């Protein structure tokens, strides 16, 4: 039978050599796994060209009252419209009960900038691009936007008024960085 002193002879300060080798091997394997997994996870991050498209700046200084322009953000059309007082009054005069997707003009514009209406130019029915953001284009029966594919008509606040579209034109996230520049995204 082995004595107690012979049993404890293989233990130095409470840690055996075998324990140290196990801890070192597991640590080495963990570092190796992290070195393999990190590039795989990192390749799922958006590329530089996608990040560059995540926001866009628009100079609105040349858009006259009553005029609308088309631009793009994330490869989707954006309508920027400088509403005149008559269009603002018409939009505010519509009872919310008459709207399929009730939203006021104030909910669709920024405080103090209610003449600037910025929306995605994608019909909420089937994703067509409505007319009305260009010079001389058909703005439909409500003076806003008109999607000729299936007859969806939007008012001056880009709210659905007629046709199969279920919702208003979407307002993207945007902010005024100055009186003449808007950043979308």
Secondary structure, DSSP 8 states (H G I E B T S, - for coil): ---HHHHGGG-BTTB-HHHHHHHHHHHHHHHHHHHHHHHHHHTTS--HHHHHTT-EEEE-TT--TT-EEEEEETTEEEEEEE--HHHHHHHHHS-GGG-SS---HHHHS-TT-TTEEEEE---TTTS---B-SSTT---TTTEEEEETTTTEEEETTS-EEESS--S------EEESSSSEEEE-
